[in-house]
Amino acid sequence: MMSTFDTYENSFPNARLTRTPSGVLEVALHSEGGKLVFNGHTHEQFVELFHQIGADTDNRVVILTGSGDAFMDAISPEGFDFFSPRGYDKIFREGRKVLMNILDIEVPMISALNGPVLLHSEYALLTDIILATPETVFQDKPHFDFGIVPGDGVNLLWPEVIGSVRGRYFILTRQVLDAATAKDWGVVNEIVPADTLLARAHEIAEGIAALPPLTSRYTRIALTQKLRRIIDQDGGYGLALEGISAADVARSMAANG
């Protein structure tokens, strides 16, 4: 079923949506207008957010950005239940679906990373063009902080983007990757001052939006077929391993009472 912008524009409390007449949709993730604090509620919400965006054929290009001084660097356990089978089943289903829903956005996507990306960097890695500021850093922090396997897609996409050996080191050591190194390693296309980041994203987006609609749409599809195979084949397996490790953490917590 197709969506229309007016039916979902104001439906997501943690995403501010604006669209230009040419069809460039800007998606700014936030919590109460400021920096996003990711939690179980946003985990659920973003599944439907990306679904609705992908179902709206009037979207010609999508810009994904954050609010405040970070793209995503804060997480709260509120709304998550990692430690019961039914609770983790919900996380498992949402974790698989959200990545496929991003890939089901069949128009070019641009990430405008306005600051640190310490969690869910896989969202950005599934977009086609990545702009960063000098303040942007990448790290996979929360998984090991919580004592669980990083199996939500970062395990697949970082080795794909920066190489197998670098990718495994990045995950295992919780490496902090600065913007310049990320650009050298092929994660970031451009480093742009914070005050011109969105203007540059829109400049690129408008150029893409001027292409014939089927050309831009099918180019996104052509460019992401390999990523779709990677996520479809192994995304669920990684999330299952994450769930097993979460169960073990829960058992240890209960034993230590």
Secondary structure, DSSP 4 states (H G I P E B T S, - for coil): ----HHHHTT--TTEEEEE-TT-EEEEEE-BTTBS-EE-HHHHHHHHHHHHHHHH-TT--EEEEE-BTTBSB-EE--TT---SSHHHHHHHHHHHHHHHHHHHT--S-EEEEE-S-B-S-HHHHHTSSEEEE-TT-EE---HHHHHT----SSHHHHHHHHH-HHHHHHHHHTT--EEHHHHHHTTS-SEE--GGGHHHHHHHHHHHHHTS-HHHHHHHHHHHHHHHHHHHHHHHHHHHHHHHHHHHHHHHHHHHH-
